Amino acid sequence: MAPRELAVVTGYCVYEKKKNREIKNPKQIKLKNGRPAIKGTCASCGKAIFRIGKLK
């Protein structure tokens, strides 16, 4: 069996005001209203980054 490739998770960095920044150490979380979200750190600046949606 071939090892599974992990998809690169991207999001919007509010600190840099740039789209499609890679999210390092993505973690699946759930919001208060039950929606799934992804939380991690920006690969280029190291600040917190957040994205609504499931981790694939």
PDB file of N, CA, C and O in Angstrom, chain B, residues numbered from 101:
ATOM      1  N   MET B 101       0.833  -1.188   0.000  1.00  0.00           N
ATOM      2  CA  MET B 101       0.000   0.000   0.000  1.00  0.00           C
ATOM      3  C   MET B 101       0.875   1.249   0.000  1.00  0.00           C
ATOM      4  O   MET B 101       1.877   1.325   0.711  1.00  0.00           O
ATOM      5  N   ALA B 102       0.484   2.201  -0.793  1.00  0.00           N
ATOM      6  CA  ALA B 102       1.214   3.469  -0.844  1.00  0.00           C
ATOM      7  C   ALA B 102       0.767   4.359   0.306  1.00  0.00           C
ATOM      8  O   ALA B 102      -0.408   4.340   0.674  1.00  0.00           O
ATOM      9  N   PRO B 103       1.685   5.143   0.885  1.00  0.00           N
ATOM     10  CA  PRO B 103       1.278   6.051   1.959  1.00  0.00           C
ATOM     11  C   PRO B 103       0.333   7.115   1.431  1.00  0.00           C
ATOM     12  O   PRO B 103       0.471   7.591   0.304  1.00  0.00           O
ATOM     13  N   ARG B 104      -0.623   7.477   2.261  1.00  0.00           N
ATOM     14  CA  ARG B 104      -1.613   8.476   1.866  1.00  0.00           C
ATOM     15  C   ARG B 104      -1.018   9.862   1.954  1.00  0.00           C
ATOM     16  O   ARG B 104      -0.358  10.204   2.935  1.00  0.00           O
ATOM     17  N   GLU B 105      -1.249  10.650   0.937  1.00  0.00           N
ATOM     18  CA  GLU B 105      -0.754  12.030   0.922  1.00  0.00           C
ATOM     19  C   GLU B 105      -1.744  12.916   1.667  1.00  0.00           C
ATOM     20  O   GLU B 105      -2.954  12.819   1.461  1.00  0.00           O
ATOM     21  N   LEU B 106      -1.230  13.768   2.522  1.00  0.00           N
ATOM     22  CA  LEU B 106      -2.076  14.707   3.238  1.00  0.00           C
ATOM     23  C   LEU B 106      -2.270  15.957   2.390  1.00  0.00           C
ATOM     24  O   LEU B 106      -1.315  16.500   1.836  1.00  0.00           O
ATOM     25  N   ALA B 107      -3.504  16.401   2.299  1.00  0.00           N
ATOM     26  CA  ALA B 107      -3.805  17.612   1.538  1.00  0.00           C
ATOM     27  C   ALA B 107      -3.338  18.834   2.316  1.00  0.00           C
ATOM     28  O   ALA B 107      -3.439  18.876   3.542  1.00  0.00           O
ATOM     29  N   VAL B 108      -2.832  19.815   1.606  1.00  0.00           N
ATOM     30  CA  VAL B 108      -2.404  21.065   2.237  1.00  0.00           C
ATOM     31  C   VAL B 108      -3.654  21.891   2.521  1.00  0.00           C
ATOM     32  O   VAL B 108      -4.464  22.139   1.628  1.00  0.00           O
ATOM     33  N   VAL B 109      -3.799  22.305   3.754  1.00  0.00           N
ATOM     34  CA  VAL B 109      -4.954  23.104   4.159  1.00  0.00           C
ATOM     35  C   VAL B 109      -4.557  24.565   4.086  1.00  0.00           C
ATOM     36  O   VAL B 109      -3.526  24.962   4.629  1.00  0.00           O
ATOM     37  N   THR B 110      -5.373  25.366   3.414  1.00  0.00           N
ATOM     38  CA  THR B 110      -5.077  26.783   3.269  1.00  0.00           C
ATOM     39  C   THR B 110      -6.205  27.617   3.863  1.00  0.00           C
ATOM     40  O   THR B 110      -7.328  27.141   4.027  1.00  0.00           O
ATOM     41  N   GLY B 111      -5.886  28.869   4.182  1.00  0.00           N
ATOM     42  CA  GLY B 111      -6.867  29.793   4.741  1.00  0.00           C
ATOM     43  C   GLY B 111      -6.431  31.225   4.533  1.00  0.00           C
ATOM     44  O   GLY B 111      -5.391  31.482   3.927  1.00  0.00           O
ATOM     45  N   TYR B 112      -7.226  32.164   5.034  1.00  0.00           N
ATOM     46  CA  TYR B 112      -6.941  33.595   4.912  1.00  0.00           C
ATOM     47  C   TYR B 112      -6.230  34.068   6.169  1.00  0.00           C
ATOM     48  O   TYR B 112      -6.736  33.878   7.275  1.00  0.00           O
ATOM     49  N   CYS B 113      -5.061  34.682   6.012  1.00  0.00           N
ATOM     50  CA  CYS B 113      -4.311  35.221   7.138  1.00  0.00           C
ATOM     51  C   CYS B 113      -4.728  36.677   7.350  1.00  0.00           C
ATOM     52  O   CYS B 113      -4.480  37.527   6.494  1.00  0.00           O
ATOM     53  N   VAL B 114      -5.353  36.959   8.475  1.00  0.00           N
ATOM     54  CA  VAL B 114      -5.833  38.303   8.780  1.00  0.00           C
ATOM     55  C   VAL B 114      -4.649  39.238   9.036  1.00  0.00           C
ATOM     56  O   VAL B 114      -4.695  40.414   8.676  1.00  0.00           O
ATOM     57  N   TYR B 115      -3.601  38.721   9.650  1.00  0.00           N
ATOM     58  CA  TYR B 115      -2.425  39.528   9.980  1.00  0.00           C
ATOM     59  C   TYR B 115      -1.722  40.040   8.718  1.00  0.00           C
ATOM     60  O   TYR B 115      -1.353  41.211   8.642  1.00  0.00           O
ATOM     61  N   GLU B 116      -1.538  39.150   7.722  1.00  0.00           N
ATOM     62  CA  GLU B 116      -0.856  39.536   6.479  1.00  0.00           C
ATOM     63  C   GLU B 116      -1.812  40.031   5.401  1.00  0.00           C
ATOM     64  O   GLU B 116      -1.382  40.619   4.409  1.00  0.00           O
ATOM     65  N   LYS B 117      -3.120  39.793   5.596  1.00  0.00           N
ATOM     66  CA  LYS B 117      -4.148  40.132   4.611  1.00  0.00           C
ATOM     67  C   LYS B 117      -3.873  39.450   3.268  1.00  0.00           C
ATOM     68  O   LYS B 117      -3.939  40.079   2.212  1.00  0.00           O
ATOM     69  N   LYS B 118      -3.564  38.144   3.332  1.00  0.00           N
ATOM     70  CA  LYS B 118      -3.268  37.348   2.138  1.00  0.00           C
ATOM     71  C   LYS B 118      -4.128  36.090   2.134  1.00  0.00           C
ATOM     72  O   LYS B 118      -4.379  35.493   3.180  1.00  0.00           O
ATOM     73  N   LYS B 119      -4.579  35.693   0.938  1.00  0.00           N
ATOM     74  CA  LYS B 119      -5.346  34.471   0.762  1.00  0.00           C
ATOM     75  C   LYS B 119      -4.412  33.289   0.552  1.00  0.00           C
ATOM     76  O   LYS B 119      -3.232  33.456   0.243  1.00  0.00           O
ATOM     77  N   ASN B 120      -4.960  32.097   0.724  1.00  0.00           N
ATOM     78  CA  ASN B 120      -4.280  30.837   0.435  1.00  0.00           C
ATOM     79  C   ASN B 120      -2.960  30.666   1.172  1.00  0.00           C
ATOM     80  O   ASN B 120      -1.961  30.264   0.575  1.00  0.00           O
ATOM     81  N   ARG B 121      -2.951  30.967   2.457  1.00  0.00           N
ATOM     82  CA  ARG B 121      -1.779  30.714   3.295  1.00  0.00           C
ATOM     83  C   ARG B 121      -1.915  29.316   3.882  1.00  0.00           C
ATOM     84  O   ARG B 121      -2.997  28.923   4.317  1.00  0.00           O
ATOM     85  N   GLU B 122      -0.820  28.568   3.894  1.00  0.00           N
ATOM     86  CA  GLU B 122      -0.834  27.209   4.421  1.00  0.00           C
ATOM     87  C   GLU B 122      -1.061  27.239   5.931  1.00  0.00           C
ATOM     88  O   GLU B 122      -0.502  28.085   6.630  1.00  0.00           O
ATOM     89  N   ILE B 123      -1.887  26.311   6.435  1.00  0.00           N
ATOM     90  CA  ILE B 123      -2.153  26.195   7.862  1.00  0.00           C
ATOM     91  C   ILE B 123      -1.300  25.061   8.414  1.00  0.00           C
ATOM     92  O   ILE B 123      -1.465  23.903   8.030  1.00  0.00           O
ATOM     93  N   LYS B 124      -0.379  25.405   9.326  1.00  0.00           N
ATOM     94  CA  LYS B 124       0.453  24.390   9.967  1.00  0.00           C
ATOM     95  C   LYS B 124      -0.290  23.837  11.180  1.00  0.00           C
ATOM     96  O   LYS B 124      -1.015  24.565  11.857  1.00  0.00           O
ATOM     97  N   ASN B 125      -0.106  22.554  11.446  1.00  0.00           N
ATOM     98  CA  ASN B 125      -0.746  21.865  12.574  1.00  0.00           C
ATOM     99  C   ASN B 125      -2.259  22.084  12.602  1.00  0.00           C
ATOM    100  O   ASN B 125      -2.796  22.525  13.618  1.00  0.00           O
ATOM    101  N   PRO B 126      -2.963  21.780  11.488  1.00  0.00           N
ATOM    102  CA  PRO B 126      -4.418  21.983  11.486  1.00  0.00           C
ATOM    103  C   PRO B 126      -5.117  21.021  12.438  1.00  0.00           C
ATOM    104  O   PRO B 126      -4.792  19.835  12.497  1.00  0.00           O
ATOM    105  N   LYS B 127      -6.076  21.549  13.177  1.00  0.00           N
ATOM    106  CA  LYS B 127      -6.860  20.743  14.101  1.00  0.00           C
ATOM    107  C   LYS B 127      -8.335  20.985  13.833  1.00  0.00           C
ATOM    108  O   LYS B 127      -8.763  22.127  13.666  1.00  0.00           O
ATOM    109  N   GLN B 128      -9.113  19.906  13.791  1.00  0.00           N
ATOM    110  CA  GLN B 128     -10.551  19.989  13.570  1.00  0.00           C
ATOM    111  C   GLN B 128     -11.210  20.384  14.885  1.00  0.00           C
ATOM    112  O   GLN B 128     -11.001  19.728  15.905  1.00  0.00           O
ATOM    113  N   ILE B 129     -12.010  21.459  14.870  1.00  0.00           N
ATOM    114  CA  ILE B 129     -12.758  21.893  16.046  1.00  0.00           C
ATOM    115  C   ILE B 129     -14.221  22.049  15.671  1.00  0.00           C
ATOM    116  O   ILE B 129     -14.577  21.988  14.495  1.00  0.00           O
ATOM    117  N   LYS B 130     -15.062  22.248  16.664  1.00  0.00           N
ATOM    118  CA  LYS B 130     -16.483  22.466  16.424  1.00  0.00           C
ATOM    119  C   LYS B 130     -16.879  23.778  17.082  1.00  0.00           C
ATOM    120  O   LYS B 130     -16.559  24.011  18.247  1.00  0.00           O
ATOM    121  N   LEU B 131     -17.571  24.634  16.342  1.00  0.00           N
ATOM    122  CA  LEU B 131     -18.042  25.908  16.872  1.00  0.00           C
ATOM    123  C   LEU B 131     -19.241  25.707  17.792  1.00  0.00           C
ATOM    124  O   LEU B 131     -19.808  24.615  17.838  1.00  0.00           O
ATOM    125  N   LYS B 132     -19.629  26.738  18.518  1.00  0.00           N
ATOM    126  CA  LYS B 132     -20.763  26.648  19.432  1.00  0.00           C
ATOM    127  C   LYS B 132     -22.050  26.241  18.728  1.00  0.00           C
ATOM    128  O   LYS B 132     -22.882  25.534  19.295  1.00  0.00           O
ATOM    129  N   ASN B 133     -22.207  26.695  17.486  1.00  0.00           N
ATOM    130  CA  ASN B 133     -23.429  26.378  16.752  1.00  0.00           C
ATOM    131  C   ASN B 133     -23.359  25.024  16.052  1.00  0.00           C
ATOM    132  O   ASN B 133     -24.286  24.656  15.331  1.00  0.00           O
ATOM    133  N   GLY B 134     -22.263  24.270  16.256  1.00  0.00           N
ATOM    134  CA  GLY B 134     -22.155  22.929  15.697  1.00  0.00           C
ATOM    135  C   GLY B 134     -21.432  22.831  14.363  1.00  0.00           C
ATOM    136  O   GLY B 134     -21.214  21.729  13.862  1.00  0.00           O
ATOM    137  N   ARG B 135     -21.060  23.959  13.782  1.00  0.00           N
ATOM    138  CA  ARG B 135     -20.367  23.924  12.492  1.00  0.00           C
ATOM    139  C   ARG B 135     -18.917  23.487  12.671  1.00  0.00           C
ATOM    140  O   ARG B 135     -18.285  23.838  13.668  1.00  0.00           O
ATOM    141  N   PRO B 136     -18.378  22.720  11.712  1.00  0.00           N
ATOM    142  CA  PRO B 136     -16.976  22.322  11.807  1.00  0.00           C
ATOM    143  C   PRO B 136     -16.054  23.463  11.382  1.00  0.00           C
ATOM    144  O   PRO B 136     -16.424  24.293  10.552  1.00  0.00           O
ATOM    145  N   ALA B 137     -14.856  23.496  11.956  1.00  0.00           N
ATOM    146  CA  ALA B 137     -13.875  24.529  11.631  1.00  0.00           C
ATOM    147  C   ALA B 137     -12.474  23.950  11.780  1.00  0.00           C
ATOM    148  O   ALA B 137     -12.291  22.892  12.382  1.00  0.00           O
ATOM    149  N   ILE B 138     -11.482  24.654  11.225  1.00  0.00           N
ATOM    150  CA  ILE B 138     -10.084  24.251  11.285  1.00  0.00           C
ATOM    151  C   ILE B 138      -9.311  25.375  11.951  1.00  0.00           C
ATOM    152  O   ILE B 138      -9.487  26.547  11.617  1.00  0.00           O
ATOM    153  N   LYS B 139      -8.450  25.009  12.902  1.00  0.00           N
ATOM    154  CA  LYS B 139      -7.659  25.984  13.631  1.00  0.00           C
ATOM    155  C   LYS B 139      -6.199  25.566  13.564  1.00  0.00           C
ATOM    156  O   LYS B 139      -5.889  24.381  13.692  1.00  0.00           O
ATOM    157  N   GLY B 140      -5.303  26.518  13.367  1.00  0.00           N
ATOM    158  CA  GLY B 140      -3.879  26.224  13.313  1.00  0.00           C
ATOM    159  C   GLY B 140      -3.065  27.501  13.300  1.00  0.00           C
ATOM    160  O   GLY B 140      -3.523  28.543  13.768  1.00  0.00           O
ATOM    161  N   THR B 141      -1.837  27.419  12.756  1.00  0.00           N
ATOM    162  CA  THR B 141      -0.974  28.591  12.669  1.00  0.00           C
ATOM    163  C   THR B 141      -0.585  28.832  11.221  1.00  0.00           C
ATOM    164  O   THR B 141      -0.490  27.890  10.433  1.00  0.00           O
ATOM    165  N   CYS B 142      -0.360  30.086  10.871  1.00  0.00           N
ATOM    166  CA  CYS B 142       0.056  30.468   9.526  1.00  0.00           C
ATOM    167  C   CYS B 142       1.499  30.026   9.314  1.00  0.00           C
ATOM    168  O   CYS B 142       2.351  30.246  10.175  1.00  0.00           O
ATOM    169  N   ALA B 143       1.774  29.404   8.169  1.00  0.00           N
ATOM    170  CA  ALA B 143       3.110  28.890   7.889  1.00  0.00           C
ATOM    171  C   ALA B 143       4.128  30.004   7.663  1.00  0.00           C
ATOM    172  O   ALA B 143       5.315  29.806   7.925  1.00  0.00           O
ATOM    173  N   SER B 144       3.695  31.168   7.183  1.00  0.00           N
ATOM    174  CA  SER B 144       4.657  32.228   6.870  1.00  0.00           C
ATOM    175  C   SER B 144       4.902  33.201   8.024  1.00  0.00           C
ATOM    176  O   SER B 144       6.032  33.652   8.211  1.00  0.00           O
ATOM    177  N   CYS B 145       3.854  33.537   8.810  1.00  0.00           N
ATOM    178  CA  CYS B 145       4.053  34.526   9.880  1.00  0.00           C
ATOM    179  C   CYS B 145       3.967  33.932  11.284  1.00  0.00           C
ATOM    180  O   CYS B 145       4.443  34.550  12.236  1.00  0.00           O
ATOM    181  N   GLY B 146       3.374  32.755  11.434  1.00  0.00           N
ATOM    182  CA  GLY B 146       3.293  32.103  12.732  1.00  0.00           C
ATOM    183  C   GLY B 146       2.122  32.527  13.597  1.00  0.00           C
ATOM    184  O   GLY B 146       2.001  32.058  14.729  1.00  0.00           O
ATOM    185  N   LYS B 147       1.261  33.396  13.103  1.00  0.00           N
ATOM    186  CA  LYS B 147       0.092  33.842  13.864  1.00  0.00           C
ATOM    187  C   LYS B 147      -1.029  32.806  13.740  1.00  0.00           C
ATOM    188  O   LYS B 147      -0.982  31.933  12.874  1.00  0.00           O
ATOM    189  N   ALA B 148      -2.029  32.910  14.605  1.00  0.00           N
ATOM    190  CA  ALA B 148      -3.168  32.001  14.577  1.00  0.00           C
ATOM    191  C   ALA B 148      -3.975  32.227  13.296  1.00  0.00           C
ATOM    192  O   ALA B 148      -4.142  33.360  12.845  1.00  0.00           O
ATOM    193  N   ILE B 149      -4.468  31.132  12.721  1.00  0.00           N
ATOM    194  CA  ILE B 149      -5.288  31.200  11.513  1.00  0.00           C
ATOM    195  C   ILE B 149      -6.472  30.257  11.701  1.00  0.00           C
ATOM    196  O   ILE B 149      -6.357  29.239  12.384  1.00  0.00           O
ATOM    197  N   PHE B 150      -7.606  30.593  11.097  1.00  0.00           N
ATOM    198  CA  PHE B 150      -8.864  29.917  11.349  1.00  0.00           C
ATOM    199  C   PHE B 150      -9.618  29.813  10.035  1.00  0.00           C
ATOM    200  O   PHE B 150      -9.589  30.730   9.214  1.00  0.00           O
ATOM    201  N   ARG B 151     -10.301  28.675   9.844  1.00  0.00           N
ATOM    202  CA  ARG B 151     -11.095  28.501   8.642  1.00  0.00           C
ATOM    203  C   ARG B 151     -12.330  27.677   8.980  1.00  0.00           C
ATOM    204  O   ARG B 151     -12.240  26.674   9.688  1.00  0.00           O
ATOM    205  N   ILE B 152     -13.480  28.102   8.473  1.00  0.00           N
ATOM    206  CA  ILE B 152     -14.722  27.344   8.673  1.00  0.00           C
ATOM    207  C   ILE B 152     -14.774  26.268   7.602  1.00  0.00           C
ATOM    208  O   ILE B 152     -14.566  26.545   6.421  1.00  0.00           O
ATOM    209  N   GLY B 153     -15.052  25.044   8.019  1.00  0.00           N
ATOM    210  CA  GLY B 153     -15.141  23.913   7.113  1.00  0.00           C
ATOM    211  C   GLY B 153     -14.461  22.696   7.705  1.00  0.00           C
ATOM    212  O   GLY B 153     -13.749  22.788   8.705  1.00  0.00           O
ATOM    213  N   LYS B 154     -14.691  21.542   7.068  1.00  0.00           N
ATOM    214  CA  LYS B 154     -14.119  20.285   7.558  1.00  0.00           C
ATOM    215  C   LYS B 154     -12.696  20.099   7.090  1.00  0.00           C
ATOM    216  O   LYS B 154     -12.284  20.622   6.055  1.00  0.00           O
ATOM    217  N   LEU B 155     -11.956  19.346   7.872  1.00  0.00           N
ATOM    218  CA  LEU B 155     -10.597  18.944   7.524  1.00  0.00           C
ATOM    219  C   LEU B 155     -10.721  17.698   6.664  1.00  0.00           C
ATOM    220  O   LEU B 155     -11.348  16.722   7.074  1.00  0.00           O
ATOM    221  N   LYS B 156     -10.137  17.721   5.488  1.00  0.00           N
ATOM    222  CA  LYS B 156     -10.284  16.598   4.556  1.00  0.00           C
ATOM    223  C   LYS B 156      -9.156  15.634   4.650  1.00  0.00           C
ATOM    224  O   LYS B 156      -9.135  14.636   3.930  1.00  0.00           O
TER     225      LYS B 156
END
